[in-house]
Amino acid sequence: MKRPFILFSLLIIVFTLSCPAYGGSASRNVSGDFDYYVLALSWSPDFCAGQGGNDSEQCGPGRNPGFVLHGLWPQYQKGFPQNCTSIPFPSSLKREFPGLFPNDRLYAHEWRRHGTCSGLSPREYLAAAQKLKQAAPLPSRYRNLREPVRTTTAALKKEFKALDAGLPDNGVAVFCSGSGRFLKEIFLCYNRQGKPTACSPEIMNKSARSCRQSDFLIRPGR
């Protein structure tokens, strides 16, 4: 007589284990279902000093792009959605948004992995990324850096906040390479309406682990 109850209990356990656990959303990898955006801005000289050294489009002689758009990423409070739909990226959009990314390969890649989760069309997604990139509070001295700069996470965040009083204390996350020795990337966090907001505790914790040295070096352009 206990077999139906045991079978029911097992079904409940299987169903529970099959449901993903995460914060901030009702389902995972559903387009338009996310909590906030990350605008990821890579420090190009760091990329070019490492794995991107052979990328002539981004790292060729005389190029010094400074901060470049890595992507606009929908985020959960814990984790992020990716590859939400199979909607293709029209290559013609590259001509409508020239120079948005540091190389042409990123247009389709970023749309496929992150843009498909935004709930926007490819054109709307690129327009949103362009608008936030253009409005990003980037300190002017990093637009054509010719000498290395040694700084700290707190000091660099202060430079960004000085240009945008509405930027929350945790609205900027700094990431480093080389076990914390070099600046790699900056995350700026925005709500779904494109207003500055705090990055999640998960991202801030990852930032602290990434830049774990007392200070780091910002590499100059080539």
N, C-alpha and C positions, 0 to 999 in steps of 0.2 A: 504493500500500500504506500510505501514511502517513495517508490520509484518516480512517480510524476513530480513530486515536490523536488527530488534531487535533480531531475532533468531540468525543471524550471530554474532552479538555482544555478545550474551550470550555464544555461542560456544567458541569464543575467550577468554572470561573470564574464562570459565571452563578449557580450555586447559592451560592457563597461570597458574592458581592455581594448576593444577596437575603436573607442572614441578618443580622439587626440586631446591631450591636456595642454592648454595654453591660455594666455590672458588676452582680454580685450576684443575678442571676436566670437561670433556664433559658429563659424565654420572656417576651415582652412582652404587656402588657394581658390577662393571665389572672387571673381573680378568685382572691384568696387567695395569689398568688405575688408576694411582695415582701419587702423586707429589714427595714424598720422603719417607724414612724409619725412624722409631723410633726403636732404640735398647733399650728396657726397662730392666733395671737391678735392681731387688728388693734387698733391704737390708734384708737378711734372718732373722737376730735376731729380727727385728721388726715384721715380719710375725709370727715368732714363739712365740713372747711375746703376740700375740693377737689371731686372729682367727685360726692360724695354729698350735696352741699349741699341738693339738692332732695328728698332722701329724708326725708319727714316722719316715717316710722315710726322711723327710727334717729336722725335729726338734728333733730327738732322742738324748739321752744322748751322750755327746762327739762330737756331730756334730757342726761344726762352719764354715759354708760355706761362710760367708760374702756376697759379691754381687753375686747374682745368676741370671740366665737368666729367665726373665718373658716372653719375646717374642720379635720377630722381626715383626714390624707392619707397613704395608703400610699406608700412611697418605695422606689426602688432606690438603691443606692449612687451610681449615676449616672442621673439622670432619675427619672421616676415613671410608673406605669401610669395610664390614664384610660379612662373609658367602657367598662368591661370586660364588662358584660352589659346586657341590655335589661329587667331586672327593674324594674317601675314602683315609684314611691314612693307609699304610701298616705297621702293627705292627712290622714286621721284621726290619724296619729301626731303631728301638730303639737300636738294637744290633750294627748297623753301627755307631751310634752316642751316645755311652754310656756317661752318666753324663752331657749331654748337658743341660738338665733341672734338677731342684732339685728333681722332682718326676716324675714317669712314666706317670701320668695322663695328664701332660701338653703337651706331644708330640701330641696326637690326638686333644686335645682341641685347642691348638694354631694353628695347621694346619687348622682345620675346620673354626675357626673364622677369622684368619688373613692370614695364608699361602695361602689359596685358592684365595686370592685377589692379590697375588704377580705376577701371570703370570708364576710361576715356577712349576716344578714338586715337589712332596713331598721331594724327595732326594735333589734336587737343593735348595729347601727352607731351609732345615736343614743345608746343606753345607754353604749357605750364612750366616745363623745365627751363625754357629760355627766359621766361619772366622772372622766375626765382633766381636764376643764375645772374641775370643783369641787376637784380636788386640786392644781391648778397653783399653784406658789409665787409668788403675786402680791403684791408689796409694798403694804402698806395705803395708803400715801400716794397711790397712783395710782387709788384707787377713787372719789375725789371731788376730783380736782385742780382747784383754782380759780385757781392762779397758774402761769405757765410755769416750767418747770424746764430748766436747761441742764446737760447731762451728757455723758459719753462712753460708748462701747460697753463698755469695761472696767468702768467704775463701775456701769453698769446691770446688767451680768451679775453683778457682785459682790452687788448687792442681791437678785437672784433666788437665788443660791447660798447666801446667808446664811439663807434660809428652808428650804432643802433640802440637807442635807449630802451626800446621795447624788447630787446633780446633777453630772455630769462637767464638766470645764472647757469642753468643746465641746458641752455639752448644751443650750446656749442660743445662738441665732443672732439677731442684731439687724438689722433692715432699715429703711432710711430713704427718705424722699421728698425732692423738691426738691433733687436733686443732693447729697444727704447732709446737708441742713440741718435736717430734721425727723424725729422718730420716726414710722415707719409701721406696723411689725409686729414681733412676736416669734415665733420658732419654738422650741418645746420638743420635744425628740426622745425617743422611747420605743421600746423593743423590742416585739416582737410580744406579749409578756406584760404590757405596760403599765408596765414599769420604765424609769426614766430611762436614756438611753444617749447616746453621742456622735452628733452630727449628722455627715453625710458630709463629707469634704473639699470636695466640690463645693458644698454648701450654705454651708460656712464661707467659701469663697472668694467666693461671690456676696454674702454678708453684708459682707465686707470692702470689696468694690467699691461696694456700695450706700451704706454709711456711711463714705465716704472723707474726710470733713472731720475736723478734729481734735476737734470736739465737735458736738452737735446739740441742737435745742430740742424739748422735749416740750410740745405745745400743751395748754392747759387746756380743760376743757369749756365749753360755752356757758352 
